[in-house]
């Protein structure tokens, strides 16, 4: 069972407490739903009628990915906008300059992606290229990139801004970006490098052991 996390919405500037509180209720609902889904027994005998068009297990699995992604994305989103604004700096600044040429270019492309999407915009780093990418999705479980590590997450569903900004999505996105704690984004980037280094180290060790065993 997971528990909904609390966030200091008083730290947020330019987005009303009413808007954030109502948004939080949706997140809390996803937490309740994933707990409900995970309480269903994993008994194969209950799912003998499984079918890709319609079946009980299909509904459960689609609901599971939607609710769980909804929880994870909202937690990343609320965390990176409620920790107190700190300007872009450090390793993430260097990486943005390397992969997007300028902060201005990155910012505009991030917002343009937001205009083109109905659900989420995610600045992530992918281990295949080891480069930053701006990913977009129309729903929690649509457009996600397997194994890509999320760094900066922005909700662009209408429920995230309509109460305060109406149809002015760009004004909302500007307000969101003015609340980002880039030290937190640096921490996430550091966690990614730690995970990748540990994985590569383990792969190297395993290869050495296999090579050594060939001579015994």
C-alpha positions in Angstrom: 0.0 0.0 0.0 1.3 3.5 -0.9 0.3 6.7 0.8 -0.2 10.1 -0.9 2.7 12.5 -0.2 2.2 16.0 1.1 3.6 19.1 -0.6 4.2 22.7 0.6 2.0 24.4 -1.9 2.5 27.7 0.0 6.0 27.8 -1.7 4.4 28.1 -5.1 4.1 31.6 -6.7 1.8 32.6 -9.5 -0.5 29.5 -9.2 -3.3 29.7 -6.7 -3.7 27.4 -3.7 -7.2 26.6 -4.8 -5.9 25.4 -8.2 -3.2 23.3 -6.5 -5.5 21.9 -3.9 -8.1 20.7 -6.5 -5.2 19.3 -8.6 -3.9 17.4 -5.6 -7.3 15.7 -5.2 -6.8 14.0 -8.6 -3.4 12.7 -7.5 -4.9 11.4 -4.3 -7.5 9.6 -6.3 -4.8 7.8 -8.3 -3.1 6.7 -5.1 -6.4 5.2 -3.9 -7.0 3.5 -7.2 -3.6 1.9 -7.5 -4.0 0.6 -3.9 -7.4 -0.8 -4.9 -5.9 -2.5 -8.0 -3.0 -3.9 -6.1 -5.4 -5.5 -3.5 -6.7 -7.8 -6.2 -5.3 -11.3 -5.6 -2.8 -12.6 -8.2 -4.8 -15.8 -8.8 -4.4 -17.0 -12.4 -7.6 -19.1 -12.1 -9.6 -15.8 -11.9 -8.5 -14.7 -15.3 -9.0 -17.7 -17.6 -11.2 -15.6 -20.0 -8.4 -13.1 -20.8 -8.8 -11.5 -24.2 -7.1 -8.5 -25.9 -10.4 -7.0 -27.0 -12.1 -7.1 -23.6 -11.6 -9.0 -20.4 -11.3 -8.5 -16.7 -7.5 -8.8 -16.7 -7.1 -6.4 -19.6 -9.1 -3.8 -17.7 -7.0 -4.3 -14.6 -3.7 -4.0 -16.4 -4.7 -0.9 -18.3 -6.0 0.7 -15.1 -2.8 -0.3 -13.3 -0.5 1.4 -15.7 -2.7 4.5 -15.9 -3.1 4.9 -12.2 0.5 4.1 -11.3 1.9 6.5 -14.0 -0.5 9.1 -12.7 0.9 8.7 -9.2 4.5 8.9 -10.3 4.1 11.8 -12.7 2.2 13.9 -10.2 4.7 13.3 -7.5 7.6 14.4 -9.7 5.5 17.4 -10.9 4.5 18.6 -7.4 8.0 18.0 -6.0 9.8 20.0 -8.7 7.5 23.0 -8.3 7.0 23.2 -4.5 10.6 23.0 -3.3 11.2 26.8 -3.7 12.5 28.3 -6.9 16.3 28.1 -7.5 17.6 29.3 -10.9 19.1 26.8 -13.3 22.7 26.0 -12.4 25.4 23.3 -12.2 25.5 20.0 -14.1 21.9 20.3 -15.6 22.9 23.8 -17.0 26.0 22.3 -18.6 24.0 19.4 -20.0 21.2 21.7 -21.4 23.9 23.8 -23.1 25.5 20.7 -24.5 22.3 19.1 -25.9 20.1 22.2 -26.6 22.8 24.9 -27.3 21.2 27.5 -25.0 18.8 27.8 -22.1 16.5 29.9 -24.2 16.3 27.3 -26.9 15.5 24.6 -24.4 12.9 26.7 -22.6 11.1 27.5 -25.9 11.2 23.9 -27.1 9.9 22.7 -23.7 7.0 25.1 -23.9 6.2 24.3 -27.5 6.1 20.6 -26.6 3.7 21.6 -23.9 1.4 23.3 -26.4 1.5 20.3 -28.6 0.6 17.8 -25.9 -2.6 17.1 -23.9 -1.0 15.5 -20.9 2.6 15.8 -19.9 6.0 17.2 -20.9 9.1 15.5 -19.5 12.7 16.5 -19.7 14.5 13.2 -19.4 17.8 11.5 -20.1 17.9 8.3 -22.1 20.7 5.7 -21.4 20.9 4.8 -25.1 22.1 8.2 -26.1 23.0 9.6 -22.7 21.5 12.8 -23.9 18.6 15.0 -22.7 15.3 14.7 -24.6 12.0 16.5 -24.2 9.3 13.8 -24.2 5.6 14.5 -24.6 2.5 12.4 -23.9 -1.2 12.8 -24.2 -2.0 10.6 -21.1 -0.2 9.1 -18.1 0.3 5.8 -19.9 0.8 7.2 -23.4 4.2 8.3 -24.8 6.3 7.1 -21.9 9.8 6.0 -22.8 11.0 2.8 -21.1 14.2 3.3 -19.0 14.4 7.0 -19.7 15.0 8.9 -16.5 12.7 11.8 -15.8 14.3 15.0 -14.6 11.7 17.8 -15.0 8.0 17.0 -15.2 5.2 19.5 -16.2 1.5 18.6 -16.2 -0.3 20.2 -19.2 -3.7 18.6 -18.7 -6.3 21.3 -18.6 -7.0 20.4 -15.0 -3.5 21.7 -14.1 -4.2 25.3 -15.1 -7.8 26.0 -16.2 -9.0 27.3 -12.9 -6.3 30.0 -12.8 -5.5 30.6 -16.5 -8.4 29.5 -18.6 -7.1 28.6 -22.0 -3.9 30.5 -21.6 -1.6 27.5 -21.4 1.5 29.5 -22.1 0.9 31.8 -19.1 0.6 28.7 -16.9 3.8 27.2 -18.3 5.7 30.4 -17.6 4.4 30.4 -14.0 5.4 26.7 -13.6 8.9 27.3 -14.9 9.3 30.3 -12.4 8.7 27.8 -9.6 11.2 25.1 -10.6 13.9 24.2 -8.1 16.9 23.4 -10.4 18.9 22.0 -7.5 16.3 19.3 -7.3 16.7 18.6 -11.0 20.5 18.4 -10.5 19.8 15.8 -7.7 17.7 13.7 -10.1 20.5 14.0 -12.8 23.0 12.8 -10.2 20.8 9.9 -9.3 20.7 8.9 -12.9 24.5 9.0 -13.3 24.8 6.9 -10.0 22.4 4.3 -11.4 24.1 4.1 -14.8 27.6 3.9 -13.3 26.5 1.1 -10.9 24.8 -0.8 -13.8 27.9 -0.5 -16.0 30.2 -1.5 -13.1 28.1 -4.7 -12.5 28.1 -5.5 -16.2 31.8 -5.1 -16.3 32.3 -7.4 -13.3 30.0 -10.0 -14.7 31.9 -10.0 -18.0 35.2 -10.4 -16.2 33.8 -13.3 -14.2 32.5 -15.0 -17.3 35.9 -14.5 -19.0 37.7 -15.9 -16.0 35.4 -19.0 -15.8 36.3 -19.9 -19.4 39.8 -20.9 -18.2 38.6 -23.2 -15.4 
